Amino acid sequence: MRKLMALSLGLSMGVQAGGPVCLPDASTTFTDVVNKAYTVTHDSLGNNALYSQCTNMSDQQFISDLDLCGILANPINGLGMSPVDQFLYGLMPTDDLGIGTHLELTIPFPSPGKPGDMMKADPVDIYRIGNDGGYERIGEVLPPTEDSPLPPDTDQVIPLVHSAASFNELGDLFVLGYKTNYTSSADVMAGTGQVIYQTPRIMIGQIMSASLTAAAGGTIPAVWFEADTSTDPVCSDVMNAFRDRTNVFSDCVVADFITNGDPDAALQSCLNSTNVLGYGIHDFAVSPLNGNYYALDSQTYDDRDVLIEVDSATMIASCTEYADAGNATGLLTSLMFSQQNKLVAVFANENTGRWIDVNTGVITTLADTIVASPFGDGSSMPFVVPRVMRFLGIVGEIIFKNGFEPDLIFYNGFEGTPPTCPVF
């Protein structure tokens, strides 16, 4: 689950991702979706495995390795399930390290004066995935346009977080980015340089359902909205803490590169020593109750987590802190809602999921075990599929789900077959 904290200083040139394609046949959509969740795991060896389980993490079932047509160039992450066509969609970084940016340096570095606009955000590839593990690249989403004009001697970068994505009930896909201004300076005679990041701003991009369905390999348009995290003091504090963590990483990379002259080695060394990829927002989910965006920053602070809610109408964020002594929740890999508005979190290298009460912040460990993995993501379809789609036969498996009866006695037509997963 490698992603850019948009503030990161990436010293690696972007490499176009891709790889073999195994088209998901139209008959391989996911039909059993009520209170189901789907997760993808991947490890340091590049193995990608797809699972299904209930949203309370019970009854996990292996679906397929995503290697039926060869090994993927980079891991698929940012999983989401479309309520329109019932395919899974995932995001893939287009750079080898999956940090979302590359650096276009003027050599030698440090160069005289101000190195300038050297941080470049990379696009993210979008994949469609079937329930047989087949997948296809359907296009890419570009970072949003940078602000213009910018303050003097200031540059900007807006990388995308390839682990964060979610659908709404209309089948629109939402993706996440961080807008960050930065300044750079260098003193050739002294052999020093600096890249200093300012407080980031959360960007949420909306890809319309029709654009996603029609995508055929090119650029998929997105409309971008900026969240206001400045009016809530808890939000402001966590964003500033994220900035400070990233500037430690930036100082490390610049100093290492100036000393040793190897940008890739400097980047890898500082990724390991600062743990910068653990900070910030790793995933978010759209609530089926109010349509707002919910995210959890579980790592920027060592002693507490921050639940972030962005009002989808006003884009104003509100944040709540919850004690997490000893950083017990660890590194978040996935957030997803059940149809009952329970926010489920999966953390790295844990074999249990947890659910977060968005009203009280209480985090409860779920009873059932799942496959533990250092990286991954998950998605459920929390939205009740519109009844008109059910009567038209588009979603035959959930006819009358939440329809005329409070119970699911008509779950699979008129046979009275009970649902696979419990209400959660």
C-alpha positions as CSV (number, residue, x, y, z in Angstrom):
1,M,0.0,0.0,0.0
2,R,2.6,2.5,-1.1
3,K,1.3,5.9,-1.6
4,L,2.5,9.4,-1.7
5,M,2.0,11.7,1.1
6,A,1.8,14.5,-1.3
7,L,4.4,16.4,0.6
8,S,7.0,13.8,-0.1
9,L,10.1,14.6,-2.0
10,G,10.4,11.9,-4.7
11,L,13.8,11.7,-6.3
12,S,12.9,8.9,-8.8
13,M,11.8,9.5,-12.4
14,G,8.2,8.4,-13.1
15,V,8.0,5.1,-14.9
16,Q,4.9,4.2,-16.9
17,A,3.1,1.3,-15.3
18,G,1.2,-1.3,-17.1
19,G,1.6,-5.0,-17.8
20,P,-0.3,-7.9,-19.2
21,V,-4.1,-7.6,-19.4
22,C,-6.7,-10.3,-18.8
23,L,-10.1,-8.8,-19.7
24,P,-12.8,-9.3,-17.1
25,D,-15.7,-10.9,-19.0
26,A,-19.0,-9.2,-18.6
27,S,-20.3,-12.4,-16.9
28,T,-17.7,-12.0,-14.1
29,T,-19.3,-9.1,-12.3
30,F,-19.8,-9.5,-8.5
31,T,-23.4,-10.5,-7.9
32,D,-23.3,-11.4,-4.2
33,V,-22.7,-7.9,-2.8
34,V,-25.1,-7.3,0.1
35,N,-23.0,-6.6,3.2
36,K,-20.0,-8.1,1.3
37,A,-16.5,-6.6,1.3
38,Y,-13.8,-7.3,-1.2
39,T,-10.1,-6.9,-0.4
40,V,-6.9,-7.1,-2.3
41,T,-3.6,-7.9,-0.5
42,H,-0.1,-7.5,-1.8
43,D,3.3,-8.1,-0.3
44,S,6.9,-7.0,-0.9
45,L,7.3,-9.8,-3.5
46,G,4.6,-8.3,-5.7
47,N,2.0,-11.0,-5.1
48,N,-1.6,-9.6,-5.4
49,A,-4.5,-11.7,-4.0
50,L,-8.2,-10.9,-4.2
51,Y,-10.6,-12.0,-1.4
52,S,-14.3,-11.7,-0.5
53,Q,-15.6,-11.5,3.1
54,C,-18.6,-10.1,4.9
55,T,-18.3,-6.5,6.0
56,N,-17.9,-7.8,9.6
57,M,-14.8,-9.6,8.3
58,S,-16.5,-13.1,8.7
59,D,-16.3,-15.9,6.1
60,Q,-13.3,-14.7,4.1
61,Q,-13.0,-16.5,0.8
62,F,-10.0,-16.5,-1.6
63,I,-11.1,-15.4,-5.1
64,S,-8.0,-15.3,-7.3
65,D,-4.4,-14.2,-7.5
66,L,-4.0,-11.2,-9.9
67,D,-1.3,-13.0,-11.8
68,L,-3.4,-15.1,-14.3
69,C,-1.9,-13.2,-17.2
70,G,1.5,-12.4,-15.6
71,I,2.8,-10.3,-12.8
72,L,1.5,-6.8,-12.5
73,A,4.0,-4.0,-13.0
74,N,2.9,-2.3,-9.8
75,P,0.2,-3.4,-7.2
76,I,-3.4,-2.5,-7.7
77,N,-4.7,-0.6,-4.7
78,G,-7.5,2.0,-4.0
79,L,-10.2,-0.6,-4.4
80,G,-13.8,0.4,-5.0
81,M,-17.0,-1.4,-6.1
82,S,-19.3,0.3,-8.6
83,P,-23.0,-0.1,-7.8
84,V,-23.7,0.5,-11.5
85,D,-21.9,-2.4,-13.2
86,Q,-20.7,-4.4,-10.1
87,F,-17.1,-4.5,-11.2
88,L,-14.3,-3.7,-8.8
89,Y,-12.1,-0.8,-9.8
90,G,-8.6,-0.2,-8.5
91,L,-5.7,2.3,-8.8
92,M,-2.2,1.6,-9.8
93,P,0.8,4.1,-9.4
94,T,2.7,4.9,-12.6
95,D,6.1,5.1,-10.8
96,D,8.1,2.2,-9.5
97,L,8.0,3.2,-5.8
98,G,4.4,4.2,-5.9
99,I,4.9,7.6,-4.2
100,G,3.1,9.6,-6.9
101,T,5.8,12.1,-7.9
102,H,9.2,12.4,-9.5
103,L,11.9,15.0,-9.5
104,E,13.1,16.8,-12.5
105,L,16.5,18.1,-11.3
106,T,18.8,20.6,-12.8
107,I,22.2,19.0,-12.7
108,P,24.3,19.7,-10.7
109,F,22.3,20.0,-7.6
110,P,22.3,22.2,-5.6
111,S,22.2,24.6,-8.5
112,P,22.7,28.4,-8.1
113,G,19.8,30.3,-6.4
114,K,16.5,28.5,-6.3
115,P,16.2,25.0,-7.9
116,G,12.6,25.9,-8.8
117,D,9.7,23.8,-10.0
118,M,11.2,20.4,-9.8
119,M,8.5,18.3,-8.2
120,K,6.1,16.7,-10.8
121,A,3.0,14.7,-9.9
122,D,2.3,11.5,-11.9
123,P,-1.0,10.2,-13.2
124,V,-2.6,7.1,-11.7
125,D,-3.8,4.2,-13.8
126,I,-7.4,2.9,-13.3
127,Y,-8.1,-0.9,-13.6
128,R,-11.4,-2.7,-13.9
129,I,-11.4,-6.1,-12.1
130,G,-13.8,-9.1,-12.5
131,N,-14.7,-11.8,-10.0
132,D,-12.4,-14.2,-11.8
133,G,-9.4,-12.1,-11.1
134,G,-9.4,-10.8,-14.7
135,Y,-8.4,-7.1,-15.0
136,E,-7.9,-4.5,-17.6
137,R,-6.4,-1.0,-17.6
138,I,-9.2,1.4,-18.7
139,G,-7.3,4.7,-18.5
140,E,-5.6,7.1,-16.2
141,V,-6.6,10.0,-14.1
142,L,-4.4,13.1,-14.1
143,P,-3.5,15.2,-11.1
144,P,-5.6,18.4,-10.8
145,T,-4.3,21.6,-12.4
146,E,-2.0,23.6,-10.2
147,D,-3.0,27.0,-8.9
148,S,-2.1,30.1,-10.9
149,P,-0.7,32.5,-10.1
150,L,1.3,31.3,-7.1
151,P,3.1,33.5,-4.5
152,P,6.6,34.6,-5.6
153,D,9.3,31.9,-5.3
154,T,6.7,29.3,-4.6
155,D,5.9,26.1,-6.5
156,Q,3.2,23.6,-6.2
157,V,2.7,19.8,-6.5
158,I,-0.6,17.9,-6.3
159,P,0.1,14.1,-6.2
160,L,-2.6,11.5,-6.1
161,V,-2.9,8.9,-3.3
162,H,-3.2,5.6,-5.2
163,S,-4.5,3.7,-2.2
164,A,-7.5,5.9,-1.6
165,A,-10.8,5.6,-3.6
166,S,-14.5,5.2,-3.0
167,F,-17.8,5.1,-4.9
168,N,-21.1,6.9,-4.2
169,E,-24.5,5.4,-4.8
170,L,-24.6,6.8,-8.4
171,G,-21.5,5.0,-9.4
172,D,-19.2,8.1,-9.3
173,L,-15.6,7.2,-8.3
174,F,-13.8,9.5,-5.9
175,V,-10.0,9.8,-5.6
176,L,-7.7,11.7,-3.3
177,G,-4.8,14.1,-3.7
178,Y,-2.8,16.5,-1.6
179,K,-2.2,20.1,-2.9
180,T,1.1,21.4,-1.5
181,N,3.1,24.5,-2.0
182,Y,6.8,24.4,-1.5
183,T,9.9,26.5,-1.7
184,S,13.4,25.4,-2.6
185,S,16.8,27.0,-2.2
186,A,20.4,26.1,-2.6
187,D,23.9,27.4,-1.8
188,V,26.4,26.0,-4.2
189,M,29.4,27.4,-2.3
190,A,28.2,25.9,1.0
191,G,27.0,22.7,-0.7
192,T,23.6,22.9,0.9
193,G,20.0,22.8,-0.3
194,Q,16.5,22.8,1.1
195,V,13.0,21.9,-0.1
196,I,10.4,23.1,2.4
197,Y,6.8,22.1,2.2
198,Q,3.8,24.1,3.5
199,T,0.7,22.7,5.0
200,P,-1.1,20.4,2.5
201,R,-4.7,20.7,1.4
202,I,-6.9,17.7,0.7
203,M,-8.2,17.4,-2.8
204,I,-11.1,15.0,-3.8
205,G,-11.6,14.2,-7.4
206,Q,-15.0,13.0,-8.8
207,I,-15.0,10.8,-11.8
208,M,-18.5,10.5,-13.2
209,S,-20.0,7.1,-13.6
210,A,-20.6,7.6,-17.4
211,S,-16.9,8.6,-17.9
212,L,-15.8,5.5,-16.0
213,T,-18.1,3.1,-18.0
214,A,-17.0,4.7,-21.3
215,A,-13.3,4.7,-20.5
216,A,-11.2,3.0,-23.2
217,G,-7.6,3.6,-22.3
218,G,-7.2,7.3,-22.4
219,T,-7.4,10.1,-19.9
220,I,-10.5,9.8,-17.7
221,P,-11.8,13.3,-16.7
222,A,-12.2,14.2,-13.0
223,V,-13.7,17.2,-11.3
224,W,-11.6,18.3,-8.3
225,F,-12.8,19.9,-5.1
226,E,-10.7,21.3,-2.3
227,A,-11.5,20.4,1.3
228,D,-11.3,23.2,3.9
229,T,-9.2,21.8,6.8
230,S,-8.3,25.2,8.2
231,T,-11.4,26.1,10.1
232,D,-11.4,23.1,12.5
233,P,-8.4,23.3,14.9
234,V,-8.0,19.6,15.2
235,C,-7.9,19.3,11.4
236,S,-5.4,22.1,11.2
237,D,-3.2,20.5,13.8
238,V,-3.0,17.1,12.2
239,M,-2.3,18.6,8.7
240,N,0.5,20.7,10.2
241,A,1.9,17.6,12.0
242,F,1.8,15.8,8.6
243,R,3.7,18.7,7.1
244,D,6.4,18.6,9.8
245,R,6.8,14.8,9.4
246,T,7.3,15.2,5.7
247,N,9.9,18.0,6.0
248,V,12.0,15.7,8.1
249,F,11.9,13.3,5.2
250,S,12.7,16.1,2.7
251,D,15.7,17.3,4.7
252,C,17.0,13.7,4.9
253,V,16.7,13.1,1.1
254,V,18.3,16.4,0.1
255,A,21.2,16.0,2.5
256,D,21.8,12.4,1.5
257,F,21.7,13.2,-2.2
258,I,24.1,16.2,-1.8
259,T,26.5,14.0,0.1
260,N,26.4,10.8,-2.0
261,G,25.0,11.9,-5.4
262,D,22.6,8.9,-5.8
263,P,19.0,10.0,-5.8
264,D,17.5,6.5,-5.7
265,A,19.7,5.5,-2.8
266,A,18.9,8.7,-0.9
267,L,15.2,8.2,-1.4
268,Q,15.2,4.6,-0.3
269,S,17.3,5.3,2.7
270,C,15.1,8.1,3.9
271,L,11.9,6.2,3.2
272,N,13.2,3.6,5.6
273,S,14.6,5.9,8.3
274,T,11.7,8.4,8.5
275,N,8.7,6.1,7.8
276,V,7.1,8.9,5.9
277,L,4.9,6.6,3.8
278,G,3.0,5.7,7.0
279,Y,1.7,9.2,7.7
280,G,-1.4,11.0,6.3
281,I,-4.6,9.7,4.8
282,H,-4.3,6.2,3.3
283,D,-7.9,5.6,2.5
284,F,-11.4,7.1,2.7
285,A,-15.0,6.0,2.3
286,V,-18.3,7.6,1.3
287,S,-21.0,7.2,4.0
288,P,-24.2,5.5,2.8
289,L,-26.1,7.6,5.3
290,N,-25.1,11.2,4.5
291,G,-22.8,11.0,1.5
292,N,-19.9,12.6,3.4
293,Y,-16.3,11.5,3.1
294,Y,-14.6,9.8,6.1
295,A,-10.9,9.2,6.5
296,L,-8.7,8.1,9.3
297,D,-5.1,9.3,10.0
298,S,-3.8,6.6,12.2
299,Q,0.0,7.3,12.1
300,T,0.8,11.0,12.0
301,Y,0.5,11.1,15.8
302,D,2.1,8.4,17.9
303,D,-0.5,8.6,20.7
304,R,-3.8,9.2,19.0
305,D,-5.8,8.7,15.8
306,V,-7.8,11.4,13.9
307,L,-11.1,10.7,12.3
308,I,-11.7,13.2,9.4
309,E,-15.1,13.9,8.0
310,V,-15.6,16.1,5.0
311,D,-19.1,17.4,4.3
312,S,-19.8,16.5,0.7
313,A,-22.0,19.6,0.2
314,T,-19.7,22.3,1.7
315,M,-16.3,20.5,1.6
316,I,-15.7,21.7,5.1
317,A,-13.8,19.2,7.2
318,S,-14.3,18.4,10.9
319,C,-11.9,16.2,12.9
320,T,-12.1,14.3,16.1
321,E,-9.1,12.8,18.0
322,Y,-9.2,9.5,19.8
323,A,-6.5,8.2,22.1
324,D,-4.4,5.4,20.7
325,A,-1.7,4.8,23.3
326,G,1.3,3.1,21.8
327,N,-0.1,3.5,18.3
328,A,-2.0,0.2,18.7
329,T,-4.0,0.6,15.6
330,G,-0.9,0.8,13.4
331,L,-0.9,1.5,9.7
332,L,-4.3,1.8,8.0
333,T,-4.7,-0.1,4.8
334,S,-8.5,0.2,4.2
335,L,-11.7,1.9,5.2
336,M,-15.1,0.8,4.0
337,F,-18.8,1.2,5.1
338,S,-21.4,-1.5,5.5
339,Q,-24.9,-0.8,4.5
340,Q,-25.7,-0.1,8.1
341,N,-23.2,2.8,8.1
342,K,-20.6,1.0,10.2
343,L,-17.1,2.1,9.2
344,V,-14.8,-0.9,9.0
345,A,-11.0,-0.5,9.1
346,V,-8.3,-2.9,8.3
347,F,-4.7,-2.3,9.4
348,A,-1.4,-3.7,8.1
349,N,-0.2,-7.1,9.3
350,E,-3.3,-7.6,11.4
351,N,-5.6,-10.7,11.1
352,T,-8.7,-8.9,12.5
353,G,-10.6,-5.9,11.3
354,R,-12.1,-3.2,13.5
355,W,-15.2,-1.0,13.2
356,I,-15.3,2.6,14.1
357,D,-18.4,4.3,15.5
358,V,-18.4,7.6,13.5
359,N,-20.6,9.2,16.3
360,T,-18.5,8.2,19.3
361,G,-15.1,7.2,17.8
362,V,-15.1,4.0,19.7
363,I,-13.0,1.4,17.9
364,T,-14.1,-2.2,18.3
365,T,-12.1,-5.3,17.2
366,L,-14.2,-7.7,15.2
367,A,-14.2,-11.4,16.1
368,D,-13.4,-13.1,12.9
369,T,-9.9,-13.5,11.5
370,I,-8.7,-12.5,8.0
371,V,-5.5,-12.9,6.1
372,A,-2.9,-10.5,7.4
373,S,-0.9,-8.5,4.8
374,P,1.6,-5.6,5.0
375,F,-0.2,-3.8,2.1
376,G,-3.7,-3.9,0.6
377,D,-7.0,-2.3,0.3
378,G,-10.7,-3.1,0.6
379,S,-14.1,-2.1,-0.7
380,S,-17.7,-2.8,0.0
381,M,-20.9,-1.7,-1.7
382,P,-22.7,0.1,1.2
383,F,-25.5,1.6,-1.0
384,V,-28.8,-0.1,-1.5
385,V,-29.1,-0.6,-5.3
386,P,-32.0,1.5,-6.7
387,R,-35.1,-0.5,-6.9
388,V,-35.7,0.4,-10.5
389,M,-32.4,-1.4,-11.3
390,R,-33.5,-4.5,-9.5
391,F,-36.9,-4.7,-11.3
392,L,-35.1,-4.2,-14.6
393,G,-33.0,-7.3,-13.8
394,I,-29.7,-5.4,-13.7
395,V,-29.0,-6.7,-10.2
396,G,-31.0,-9.9,-10.1
397,E,-29.2,-11.3,-7.0
398,I,-30.6,-8.7,-4.6
399,I,-34.2,-8.4,-5.8
400,F,-36.3,-6.9,-3.0
401,K,-33.2,-6.2,-0.7
402,N,-34.5,-3.5,1.6
403,G,-37.7,-3.5,-0.6
404,F,-41.1,-4.3,0.7
405,E,-40.1,-6.3,3.7
406,P,-37.9,-5.4,6.7
407,D,-36.3,-8.8,6.5
408,L,-34.4,-10.3,3.6
409,I,-36.9,-13.1,2.9
410,F,-37.0,-12.1,-0.8
411,Y,-33.3,-11.7,-1.1
412,N,-32.8,-14.0,-4.1
413,G,-36.1,-13.7,-5.9
414,F,-39.0,-15.5,-4.4
415,E,-37.3,-18.6,-3.1
416,G,-36.6,-17.1,0.4
417,T,-32.9,-17.8,0.2
418,P,-31.2,-16.1,3.2
419,P,-28.4,-13.6,2.6
420,T,-24.8,-14.9,2.7
421,C,-23.7,-12.2,5.1
422,P,-25.3,-10.9,8.3
423,V,-26.5,-7.4,8.6
424,F,-23.7,-5.3,10.0
